[in-house]
Amino acid sequence: MTVPDVLLFLSPQTVVELFYQTVGRKIIVSQIYSQQQSSSMLVWSHMISNVVVLLAQLLWPSNPGFQFPECLMANCQYTQLQEYVRLSGPWCQVNIGSCRFVLGQCYLANGEGQKALQCFQEAATEVEKEDFLLRLTGGEEEDAHPRLQYYNKVLRLLEDVGLPELVIQLSSLAITEAGSDAHSQAALWTRIFKHHLDLGHNSEAYEALTQNPDSSMQLDCLRQLVVVLCERSQLQDLVHFSYVNLHDEVVSIIESRARGLDLLAHNYYELLYAFHINRHNYRKGGDTENV
């Protein structure tokens, strides 16, 4: 049994032991055996020395691999992780963006959303330079820019903890990064629309859907706006939005709902009548009233 195997059976009492058992041991064993000559035997004293040196290298803040802070984050050791960033931050110039990201995770876990958002934004500038941040976005859309992939990752984190205002704030920032990427812009505007609508920000939700460059997503948002405002009985907002270049689509959505639902629950024909009259289309309004 080797030194790494012996240490594996110890119950972790410190974050260093936790790191060794969950992450460090595999890396150290792999490095020791890769450096060993095929015909030579492992010497106990050399083994101990190698384990200590390799573990120290993994723990050192200047290690570009960033495995130790990543382990603390994965195991929810947020207090220790904050202290790690506080102590290493003033002098360590490696993994600056990664440290800002994990600090943001700490703030998020402690319910300090605005501080977390600030850290996440500061980390974004380092996404293409640091391995940890690149790995973080590995599951995102491959054809998107790395920074947009990073923003999508953070947006989901904010959504998971229920911070829609911060999702809107970061999505608005990400749109400026999207540039001419119509697909990313459409997804971000859809996200902004959804959260504004959920928060009851009807005017902002309408404005977001009008900015969406994808006609299919825009129509989905419009349909959702009509249905939700009807269910909330917020018909005045629904009637008074201008619907530039979307007038026919709104009429089609309302007519479709009117034909398919119980009139006692939602009288969409009355809504359609009000919609036409508000636009001084009295003929259409009269036709609707006679249905």
N, C-alpha and C positions, 0 to 999 in steps of 0.2 A: 504494500500500500504506500503510495507516494505522499509527500507533504500536502499537496493540494487536496488529496482525498481525505486525509486525516482532518484537515480544517473544515471540510464540508460537513462533518458530523457535529460540529459545535453549533449551538443555538446562537443566532446573532444577538449580541448585546449592544452593539454600536452600529452606526451607519457604515463604517468601514467594513465590518464583518458582513453586514447585509449586502454591501456591494460585492464583496469577494464571493459570497455564496451564490448570488443571483446572476452576476455578470462577469466579474473579474476572473474567476477560476477557469472558465472555458477559454478565455483569451490567453491567460498565462500558460495553461497546459499546452495549448496550440503552439505558442511561441517557443516554449522549452523544447518540445519534440521536433519542431521545424529546424531548430538550431543544433540539435544533437547529431553527432556523427553516427552513421548506421551501425558501425561495429563497436562503438564505445558504450560503456555502462554508465548509468546515472549514479553519481556519487552523492550521498546524503547531504554532506556539508555544502556541496556546490548547489544542490537542489534548493536548500533553504535560502542560500544567498540569492539565487536567481529569482525565486518567488518574491522575496522582499524587494529586490530592485525593480522587477516588472510591476509589482503592485504599486510601488511608489511612483513609477512613471505614469501609470493609469490614473492615480489620484491627483497628480500635480496639475494645477489649473492651466498651465501652458500646454497641456496635452491636447492636440487638435481634435482627438477623437471624441472628447466631451462625454465619455461614458459614465463618469461618476455623477455629475449633475443630472444626467438623463435618468440614471437609476433612482436617484432621490425623487425626481418628479414622478416616475412610474410607480413608485411605492408610497406616494403621497406624504413624503417627508418634507412638508412645506416650510416648517419653522427652521429646520437645519439647512434647507436649500436657500432660504432668504439670507441666513447668516453666512453661508458659503459665498454668495454673490456679494454681500456687503464687505467681506474681508478680502476677496480677490479683486473686486472691481477697481479699486484705486491704482493698482499696479499692473494687473495682468491685461495685456493688449491682444490676447488670443480669444476667439469665440465671444467677442463683445455682443454681437447680435443674438447669439444663442443664450447668453446670460440674461439679456433683456427679455427674451421670450419666456424662459423658465421663471423669471421674476414675475412676469405678467400672469403666469399660471398660478403662482403663489397668491398674488393679489386677488385673482378670480376666485380661488378657493376660500379666501377670507372675506368675500363679499365686497371687495373694493374694485368695482367694475371700471370706474373712470381711470384709476391708476393702472389697471391691467391694460386698458386700451392704449394708454400712452406708451407703455412698454412694448406692446405688440407693434405699434406704429414705428417705434425706434428700431425694432429688430428688423423691420422690412427692408431697410437699406442694405442689410448684410446677407440677404437670402442667397444670392448667387456666389457668395464668397466662402460660406461655411458649410461643412459637411452635414452637421446636425440639422440645419435648417433645410438643406436640400433633401435629406432623408425624410424630414417631416412632411414634405409635400409630395412624396413619392407616389401616393395613391390618387393624386388628383389627375385632371385631364392632361395628357401628355403633350398636346399641341398648344396648351396655354403657356403664357410667359411665366417663369418661375415665381415672380412676385405676385402675380394674380393667383397662382396655385396656393401660395402662402396665405393670401387674403381669404381665399375660400376655406382654408383650414381654420383660420381664426374665426371667421364668420360662423362656422358650425359650432365652434366652442362657445361663442357668445349665445347662440341660439339654444344650445343644450342647457345652459344655466339660466335661460329666460331673461335676456337683456335686450329686448327689441330696439330700444332707443340707441344702444351702442351698435347694434347691427346696421341700423339705418346710417349712423354716422360713419362707420367704417366702409360700408358699401358705397357711399357718396364719394369717399376718398378713392376707393378702388376704381371707380368709373374714370377718374382722371388718369389712372395708370393704364386703363384698357385701350385708350387711344382709338385706333381704327378697327379694333377687334370687335366686330358687331355681335358675335355670339356671346362673348363675355359681358358686353354692355347690356345685352338683352336679359341675361340671367341676373345681373346686378339690379337693373331697373325693376324686374319682376320681384326680386327679393324686397326691395324698398317699398314697392306697392303693397305687397302682402303684409308687411309689418305695420305700415301706416294704416291700412284698412283694419287690421286687428286691434290697433290702438284707438280706432275711432277718428283718425285724422283723415276725414273724407276728402277734403280739398287736396291735401298732399298726396293721397292715394291716386286721385284722378290725375294730378299733374305728373306723377310717376308713370302711369300707363301711357300718357300721351308722348312721353319721351322714349318709350320702348321702340327700338329699331326693328324688332322682329314682329311682323304683322300677325303671325299665329299666336305668339305669346301675348301680344297686345289685345287680341280678341278674347283670349282666355281671361285676361285681367278684367276686361270690360264686362264680360259675362258675370264674373265673380262680383264685381262692383254692383251691378244691377240687382243681383240676387240678394246680396248681403244687405244693401240699403233698403230693399223691399222688406226683408225679414225684420229689420230694425225699425221699420216704419219711418225712415228718414227720407221721405219722398221729396221734400223741398230741395234738398241737395241734389237728388237724382235728376229732378226736372230742370234745375237751373244751370247745371254744367253745360258748357258751350258745345262740346262734342264736335270740334272742328274735324272734318273729314271722317267722322265716325257716326254721323246722324243715322244713316241707313242701317248700320250694324246695331245700334241701340234699338231702333224700331223693330228690327228682326228678332232680337233677343226678347223684347217685351211681348211681341206677338206670339212667339214660340212658348213662352211661359204661360201666357193667357190661355192658349189652347190646351195646355197639358196639365193645368192645376185646378183644384177646386176653387171656384170663384168666391165661396164663403170664407176661405182662408186668406186668399190674396186676390183682390180684384185688379188684375193687371190691365183690364180694359179701361178702368177709371184712370189708372196711371198713364196709359197710352193717350187717353183723351187730354189729360193735363199737359202731357209732353207736347202734343201738337198745338194746343191753345197757347201755351207759353211761347211758342215760336210763330204765333199768328197764322198758323196753318189751319184756318177754321174749317175748310172743306174736309181735311183729313180728320179733324176733331169731330166733326159732325158724323162722318162715316163710322168712326169708332163708337160714338154714343149710340148709334142705331144697331150695334151688334147685339 
